[in-house]
Amino acid sequence: NQSQFFKVGAALQNLKGTFGDTAVHNFYNVYALAEYRNRTRNQVWDIEATGNLYLTGMNAGDYNAFISLKRKLSKTVGNLQLGFQNVNRTPSFIFNPLTTFPIKNKQSFNKENTTRLFAEYENPKLAFKLSGEYYLVSNYVFMDSFFTARQETGLFNVLHISAEKK
């Protein structure tokens, strides 16, 4: 059944950066990945789970975990999807002291963490979709002026609700 599978793997990522005119640096990452997918034969249930974990290298400790459950309620009622995602990542490389990006206060920022809970209801018969996403974010790095970066260490949340009609 091609709609049901489990996949695992590992990867080596080699990166080379040229900074300024002469400075060349080599970076690497070793990461593991896994994916599980199960769509039932009658297309009623759809389960998806994926994950990446950076084991060593430039982004050691970064990860991404995602799980989603989708249920076809009926042809007239539509579909319902629920999900969760958590990402822990190193801030963008533009904040790294090695780059020539014009930031005054280059430093090593803490890893950003973002959690997303989401739900979506879709009714194809009536051609509309309702969705909601709830984000929890910590250690968010942002530019507070054109040349100054800051990190918000406190936890903050965002609620995004949308409705679409085709």
N, C-alpha and C positions, 0 to 999 in steps of 0.2 A: 504494500500500500504506500504509494508515493506521498500521500497526505499525512503520513505518520513517520517520523524519523527522529533519531537522536544523533547529534554530531558533536564531536570533541576535536580539539586541535591545539596546536601550539605554533607560535610564529616568532621569528627573529626579524626585527626591523632595524635597518642600518640607515642612519641619517648623516648627511654631510652639510655643514653650513660654512659659508664664506662670509666673514664679518669685516666690514671696511674693505680695504684693498688687498690686505695680505693675510689676515688671521683666518685660518681654516680649522674648524673643530669637527670631530666625528662623535656621534652619539649613537646609542643603540637602545633597544627595548626588547625584552623577551616577555611575551604574554601568552596566556592560555585563554581559550574560548570554548564555549559550549552552547548548544542550541537544541531545544526540544520543540517539536511541532506535532500536533495531533488534530486533524480535522476528520470528524466522523464521516462514514460513507454516505449517510443521509444528509450531510451538510448542516446539521443542527448545531453541533458544538465545534468550536475552534479554539485550541489552546496553543499559546506560543510563549516560550520562555527562552531568553538569551542572556549571556553574560560574558564579559571580558575582564580579565584580571592581569594587570601588568606586574610581573613577578620581580623583575630586576631591570636596571637601566635608568635612563633619563626620567621616565614617568613611573618609577617603582611605587607601588601602592595605589595607583589609579585603578578604578574599576567602573563598570557599567552593568547594572542588573535590570532586567525588564521581564515582566510577566503580564500576559493579557488573556482574558477569557471572554469569548464572544459566543452568544447564544442566539440562534434564530428562533424567535418566539412563534411566529407563524407568517404566512404570506401576506396576510392583511394587517397584522399588528406590527411586524418589522423585526429589527435586530437590536440587541442590547450588548454592549461591550463594557467591561470593567478592567482596569489595569493599574499597575504600579511600576514605577521606574525610580532607581536611585543611581546617581552618578557622583563619583568622587574623583576630581581631576586636578591636575596641576594647572595653575593659571596660564594664560596665553604666553607664548615665548617673547612677545614684545615687551614684557615686564622684566625679562632676564637682563642682568647687567652686561652680557656679551653682545647684545644687539645694539645697533646704532639708532634705534627708534628714539625719537626725541622726548624722552621722559626724564624729568629732573631727579626723581627719587627712586631710581631702580633698586630693587631689593628682592629678597626671596620671600614671596608671600606664601601664606598657608594654603593648603589645598581647598578648592571650592567644593561644596557639597550641595547637591540639588536633589530633592525628592519630589516626585510628581505622582499624584493620584488622579486617575481620570475615569470618566464614564461617558458613554455616547449611546444615544438612542436614535435609530434611523428607521424611518417608515418610507419604503420605496413607493408604496401605493399612493400615499398622499404627498410624496416628494418633499419631505422635510427631515431635518436633522437637528437634534438638540445635543449639546455636549458641554461638559464642564471639566475643568482642570484645576487642581489645587496644588500649588507649589510651596515647598518649604526650602528656603535657601540660607546657607550660612557661608561665611568667609567670601562673600562676593567681592570681586575686584572690579573697580570702575575708575573712570577718569573724572575727577571733580573739577578740573580745568583742562585747558588744552595740553599742558605739559606735566600735570601732576596726577599720579595714580594713588588710589586709596583702597583699603580693604575694609568692608563692613563685617566685623566679627560677630555681631549679634544675629540672631535668627530672625528672618522676616518671611512673610507669606504673601502669596498672590493668588487670588481666585479669578479664574477666567471662565465666563459662561458665554456660550454662543448659540444662536438659532439660525438655521438656514432654510430657505424655501426655494426650490428650483423652479 
